[in-house]
Amino acid sequence: MRISKGLVAALVAGAAVSNVFCSSAFAETITRENLSRKFLDYCVFTQYRVDGIDRNSMINKCQCAQKAALESMEGDAFEQPSRSKLTGDQEKAIKAGIAACFAKK
């Protein structure tokens, strides 16, 4: 039995598309508490590498950024970031919190 290359390509493409829709339909979620911890981890990890950062006040400022980021997020369940990273909206929220809380005063 001979199968045309076009048919094989169509089947492969169809499987890939259905996999994308199925995986997004069953995306896992995390709680507000877990997202809060991820925000704090992200802030500490990124700010620790910044030259000239005052390490004595870094944790307090990261807690401020964490709170600000959480306040900008609505709901109690959030999309599970892949591979311990944040989603685009989550990363924008924590970066805005960091910018506000670490601004030179």
Backbone as ProteinMPNN parsed JSONL, in Angstrom:
{"seq_chain_A": "MRISKGLVAALVAGAAVSNVFCSSAFAETITRENLSRKFLDYCVFTQYRVDGIDRNSMINKCQCAQKAALESMEGDAFEQPSRSKLTGDQEKAIKAGIAACFAKK", "coords_chain_A": {"N_chain_A": [[0.84, -1.174, 0.0], [0.637, 2.14, -0.914], [1.303, 5.316, 0.338], [0.694, 8.682, -0.13], [3.05, 11.411, -0.04], [1.962, 13.871, 0.575], [-0.368, 13.21, 1.97], [0.695, 12.035, 4.271], [2.077, 14.239, 5.321], [-0.103, 15.904, 5.859], [-1.434, 14.422, 7.819], [0.492, 14.426, 9.883], [0.671, 17.178, 10.409], [-1.948, 17.648, 11.232], [-2.032, 16.128, 13.586], [-0.179, 17.522, 15.14], [-1.441, 20.017, 15.431], [-3.792, 19.28, 16.808], [-2.652, 18.375, 19.147], [-1.628, 20.717, 20.241], [-4.02, 22.154, 20.786], [-5.251, 20.406, 22.591], [-3.389, 20.302, 24.692], [-3.434, 22.951, 25.601], [-6.036, 23.154, 26.419], [-6.083, 21.625, 28.675], [-4.418, 22.885, 30.45], [-2.463, 23.281, 33.337], [-3.06, 24.738, 36.567], [-1.974, 27.121, 39.069], [-2.025, 28.082, 42.533], [-2.815, 31.228, 44.161], [-1.091, 31.576, 46.297], [1.121, 29.957, 45.561], [1.923, 31.317, 43.25], [2.666, 33.701, 44.4], [4.966, 32.934, 45.816], [6.579, 32.249, 43.641], [6.879, 34.756, 42.451], [8.371, 36.088, 44.451], [10.706, 34.501, 44.497], [11.619, 34.936, 41.867], [12.179, 37.675, 41.932], [14.203, 37.863, 43.962], [16.178, 36.236, 42.821], [16.78, 37.605, 40.402], [17.48, 40.18, 41.295], [19.607, 39.753, 43.022], [21.756, 39.394, 41.371], [22.283, 41.904, 40.417], [24.539, 44.544, 40.069], [25.806, 46.486, 42.72], [23.567, 46.391, 44.331], [21.78, 46.833, 47.341], [22.058, 44.486, 49.567], [21.054, 44.165, 52.105], [18.567, 45.389, 52.188], [17.274, 44.166, 50.155], [15.515, 41.892, 50.356], [13.265, 42.948, 51.681], [12.456, 44.819, 49.764], [11.942, 43.101, 47.64], [9.777, 41.716, 48.695], [7.957, 43.775, 48.704], [7.744, 44.165, 45.923], [6.695, 41.701, 45.201], [4.178, 41.803, 46.467], [3.033, 43.982, 45.111], [2.96, 42.95, 42.508], [1.212, 40.763, 42.833], [-1.13, 42.108, 43.519], [-1.818, 43.18, 41.118], [-2.711, 41.054, 39.695], [-5.588, 39.236, 38.891], [-7.97, 37.032, 40.394], [-7.912, 33.607, 41.714], [-6.662, 31.379, 40.787], [-4.079, 30.53, 38.577], [-2.404, 30.394, 35.395], [-0.187, 27.72, 34.981], [3.19, 28.261, 35.011], [5.601, 27.3, 32.541], [8.277, 25.065, 33.039], [9.177, 26.195, 35.509], [9.319, 28.877, 34.959], [7.889, 32.153, 34.46], [4.686, 33.137, 33.13], [4.019, 35.322, 30.332], [2.343, 37.539, 31.152], [2.575, 37.296, 33.916], [5.314, 37.713, 34.283], [5.532, 40.359, 33.384], [4.053, 41.624, 35.39], [5.591, 41.181, 37.757], [7.975, 42.408, 37.043], [7.142, 45.058, 36.817], [6.473, 45.51, 39.472], [9.003, 45.22, 40.662], [10.332, 47.363, 39.462], [8.92, 49.499, 40.583], [9.336, 49.164, 43.36], [12.087, 49.075, 43.694], [12.926, 51.478, 42.813], [15.013, 54.296, 42.812], [15.002, 56.417, 45.537]], "CA_chain_A": [[0.0, 0.0, 0.0], [1.437, 3.353, -1.031], [0.68, 6.521, 0.895], [1.355, 9.851, -0.719], [3.77, 12.285, 0.886], [1.029, 14.931, 0.984], [-1.262, 12.667, 2.988], [1.496, 11.878, 5.486], [2.308, 15.584, 5.854], [-1.372, 16.394, 6.401], [-1.684, 13.696, 9.068], [1.436, 14.915, 10.89], [0.251, 18.54, 10.75], [-3.186, 17.533, 11.997], [-1.698, 15.639, 14.922], [0.49, 18.604, 15.858], [-2.44, 21.026, 15.77], [-4.67, 18.745, 17.842], [-1.863, 18.311, 20.378], [-1.572, 22.081, 20.782], [-5.311, 22.486, 21.36], [-5.499, 19.543, 23.744], [-2.526, 20.674, 25.799], [-3.867, 24.224, 26.16], [-7.324, 22.949, 27.056], [-5.84, 20.975, 29.944], [-3.305, 23.568, 31.107], [-2.555, 23.219, 34.785], [-3.084, 26.029, 37.227], [-1.356, 27.206, 40.388], [-2.77, 28.942, 43.449], [-2.279, 32.566, 44.418], [0.043, 31.391, 47.22], [2.266, 29.461, 44.783], [2.365, 32.403, 42.381], [3.336, 34.648, 45.284], [6.329, 32.409, 46.044], [7.325, 32.362, 42.377], [7.238, 36.166, 42.302], [9.458, 36.397, 45.384], [11.896, 33.81, 43.987], [12.071, 35.63, 40.66], [12.755, 38.954, 42.337], [15.473, 37.645, 44.669], [17.148, 35.698, 41.869], [17.227, 38.624, 39.45], [18.086, 41.327, 41.97], [20.873, 39.347, 43.637], [22.805, 39.51, 40.351], [22.453, 43.299, 40.026], [25.68, 45.187, 40.711], [25.526, 47.622, 43.584], [22.292, 46.261, 45.05], [21.909, 46.759, 48.793], [21.539, 43.163, 49.93], [20.35, 44.262, 53.393], [17.175, 45.791, 51.975], [16.764, 43.475, 48.97], [14.373, 41.025, 50.669], [12.1, 43.809, 51.93], [12.019, 45.393, 48.487], [11.352, 42.009, 46.853], [8.443, 41.465, 49.25], [7.14, 44.874, 48.176], [7.497, 43.863, 44.502], [5.809, 40.533, 45.193], [2.836, 42.279, 46.829], [2.549, 44.806, 44.006], [2.665, 42.069, 41.378], [0.003, 39.997, 43.154], [-2.288, 42.996, 43.482], [-2.192, 43.43, 39.722], [-3.24, 39.803, 39.134], [-6.937, 38.944, 39.372], [-8.35, 35.633, 40.506], [-7.256, 32.764, 42.705], [-5.946, 30.318, 40.078], [-3.318, 31.127, 37.492], [-1.776, 29.449, 34.476], [1.076, 27.145, 35.461], [4.33, 28.588, 34.151], [6.352, 26.133, 32.104], [9.66, 24.918, 33.515], [9.422, 27.104, 36.624], [9.362, 30.263, 34.527], [6.615, 32.833, 34.567], [4.045, 33.444, 31.858], [4.285, 36.693, 29.913], [1.638, 38.484, 32.019], [3.145, 37.2, 35.253], [6.622, 38.355, 34.254], [5.288, 41.809, 33.307], [3.581, 42.082, 36.7], [6.686, 41.231, 38.741], [8.942, 43.426, 36.606], [6.577, 46.357, 37.199], [6.626, 45.597, 40.928], [10.425, 45.45, 40.934], [10.643, 48.734, 39.051], [8.341, 50.434, 41.551], [9.884, 48.996, 44.711], [13.534, 49.276, 43.693], [13.214, 52.8, 42.258], [15.831, 55.114, 43.71], [14.169, 57.463, 46.177]], "C_chain_A": [[0.893, 1.248, 0.0], [0.638, 4.537, -0.487], [1.433, 7.715, 0.338], [2.009, 10.701, 0.364], [2.854, 13.39, 1.405], [0.099, 14.469, 2.089], [-0.524, 12.517, 4.314], [1.734, 13.242, 6.138], [1.043, 16.148, 6.486], [-1.699, 15.718, 7.727], [-0.784, 14.196, 10.195], [1.028, 16.315, 11.35], [-1.023, 18.516, 11.588], [-2.936, 17.067, 13.415], [-1.046, 16.735, 15.756], [-0.507, 19.661, 16.308], [-3.346, 20.521, 16.882], [-3.942, 18.649, 19.178], [-1.787, 19.684, 21.036], [-2.888, 22.441, 21.448], [-5.607, 21.646, 22.594], [-4.653, 19.976, 24.934], [-2.95, 22.0, 26.408], [-5.213, 24.081, 26.865], [-7.153, 22.344, 28.446], [-4.652, 21.594, 30.677], [-3.52, 23.535, 32.614], [-2.522, 24.621, 35.363], [-2.337, 25.95, 38.55], [-2.177, 28.173, 41.23], [-2.099, 30.303, 43.572], [-1.048, 32.469, 45.329], [1.291, 30.909, 46.474], [2.814, 30.54, 43.85], [3.121, 33.446, 43.199], [4.779, 34.215, 45.546], [7.177, 32.515, 44.788], [7.759, 33.806, 42.132], [8.421, 36.523, 43.207], [10.759, 35.753, 44.919], [12.483, 34.533, 42.788], [12.787, 36.923, 41.039], [14.116, 38.756, 42.999], [16.538, 37.164, 43.69], [17.674, 36.776, 40.929], [17.945, 39.777, 40.14], [19.416, 40.983, 42.633], [22.032, 39.537, 42.659], [23.071, 40.953, 39.93], [23.631, 43.903, 40.799], [25.211, 46.364, 41.558], [24.219, 47.541, 44.349], [22.576, 46.164, 46.547], [21.253, 45.462, 49.256], [20.767, 43.188, 51.25], [18.882, 44.623, 53.212], [16.518, 45.042, 50.817], [15.519, 42.64, 49.27], [13.126, 41.861, 50.92], [11.569, 44.398, 50.638], [11.413, 44.319, 47.592], [9.967, 41.643, 47.382], [7.472, 42.55, 48.808], [6.765, 44.588, 46.717], [6.531, 42.694, 44.352], [4.371, 40.959, 45.464], [2.234, 43.096, 45.689], [2.152, 43.951, 42.809], [1.383, 41.275, 41.623], [-1.246, 40.857, 43.087], [-2.749, 43.273, 42.055], [-2.789, 42.19, 39.044], [-4.61, 39.514, 39.744], [-7.175, 37.448, 39.432], [-7.564, 34.889, 41.566], [-6.484, 31.611, 42.081], [-5.311, 30.932, 38.84], [-2.682, 30.047, 36.641], [-0.429, 29.012, 35.033], [2.2, 27.531, 34.518], [5.078, 27.315, 33.756], [7.776, 26.182, 32.64], [10.053, 25.962, 34.555], [9.584, 28.558, 36.212], [7.996, 30.878, 34.757], [6.005, 33.006, 33.181], [4.341, 34.906, 31.524], [3.632, 37.731, 30.819], [2.204, 38.475, 33.431], [4.501, 37.898, 35.317], [6.488, 39.873, 34.167], [4.898, 42.361, 34.67], [4.732, 42.191, 37.695], [7.735, 42.251, 38.328], [8.445, 44.826, 36.95], [6.704, 46.562, 38.705], [8.065, 45.882, 41.327], [10.793, 46.888, 40.597], [10.126, 49.738, 40.079], [9.039, 50.356, 42.908], [11.39, 49.228, 44.786], [13.922, 50.638, 43.126], [14.02, 53.596, 43.281], [14.984, 56.252, 44.235], [15.031, 58.535, 46.761]], "O_chain_A": [[1.795, 1.375, 0.828], [-0.535, 4.725, -0.811], [2.664, 7.745, 0.339], [1.583, 10.709, 1.519], [2.969, 13.795, 2.562], [-0.195, 15.215, 3.023], [-1.072, 12.842, 5.368], [1.609, 13.385, 7.355], [1.105, 16.798, 7.53], [-2.185, 16.366, 8.654], [-1.238, 14.37, 11.326], [1.039, 16.603, 12.547], [-1.157, 19.279, 12.544], [-3.566, 17.561, 14.35], [-1.33, 16.863, 16.947], [-0.431, 20.148, 17.436], [-3.641, 21.268, 17.815], [-4.556, 18.824, 20.23], [-1.875, 19.794, 22.259], [-2.89, 22.976, 22.556], [-6.174, 22.16, 23.559], [-5.144, 20.014, 26.062], [-2.84, 22.171, 27.622], [-5.495, 24.815, 27.812], [-8.009, 22.54, 29.309], [-3.96, 20.912, 31.434], [-4.633, 23.739, 33.098], [-2.027, 25.561, 34.741], [-2.097, 24.867, 39.083], [-2.933, 28.984, 40.696], [-0.963, 30.496, 43.139], [-0.077, 33.202, 45.143], [2.392, 31.398, 46.727], [4.027, 30.662, 43.681], [4.11, 34.008, 42.729], [5.698, 35.033, 45.501], [8.364, 32.836, 44.862], [8.869, 34.054, 41.662], [9.362, 37.185, 42.77], [11.808, 36.396, 44.945], [13.696, 34.721, 42.698], [13.866, 37.221, 40.527], [15.083, 39.421, 42.627], [17.675, 37.635, 43.727], [18.878, 36.854, 40.684], [18.928, 40.294, 39.609], [20.268, 41.858, 42.786], [23.159, 39.809, 43.073], [23.997, 41.203, 39.158], [23.71, 43.787, 42.022], [24.335, 47.13, 41.158], [23.801, 48.526, 44.958], [23.513, 45.483, 46.962], [20.027, 45.368, 49.325], [19.919, 42.328, 51.487], [18.041, 44.203, 54.006], [15.341, 45.255, 50.528], [14.558, 42.683, 48.503], [12.047, 41.528, 50.431], [10.356, 44.467, 50.439], [10.464, 44.596, 46.858], [9.08, 41.296, 46.603], [6.297, 42.274, 48.564], [5.609, 44.75, 46.326], [5.66, 42.701, 43.482], [3.451, 40.526, 44.77], [1.065, 42.924, 45.343], [1.129, 44.201, 42.171], [0.56, 41.132, 40.719], [-2.301, 40.396, 42.652], [-3.921, 43.563, 41.815], [-3.314, 42.283, 37.934], [-4.773, 39.543, 40.964], [-6.645, 36.69, 38.619], [-6.682, 35.442, 42.224], [-5.726, 30.932, 42.774], [-5.922, 31.744, 38.147], [-2.448, 28.929, 37.102], [0.365, 29.832, 35.495], [2.17, 27.168, 33.343], [5.175, 26.372, 34.542], [8.395, 27.245, 32.679], [11.137, 26.541, 34.484], [9.952, 29.392, 37.039], [7.063, 30.205, 35.196], [6.72, 33.019, 32.178], [4.862, 35.64, 32.364], [4.281, 38.698, 31.217], [2.304, 39.521, 34.071], [4.802, 38.591, 36.289], [7.25, 40.597, 34.808], [5.352, 43.435, 35.063], [4.839, 43.191, 38.404], [8.33, 42.898, 39.19], [9.237, 45.688, 37.333], [7.008, 47.665, 39.159], [8.32, 46.689, 42.221], [11.489, 47.551, 41.365], [10.809, 50.709, 40.407], [9.301, 51.386, 43.53], [11.907, 49.549, 45.855], [15.108, 50.93, 42.972], [13.728, 53.562, 44.477], [14.33, 56.963, 43.471], [14.519, 59.494, 47.337]]}, "name": "protein", "num_of_chains": 1, "seq": "MRISKGLVAALVAGAAVSNVFCSSAFAETITRENLSRKFLDYCVFTQYRVDGIDRNSMINKCQCAQKAALESMEGDAFEQPSRSKLTGDQEKAIKAGIAACFAKK"}
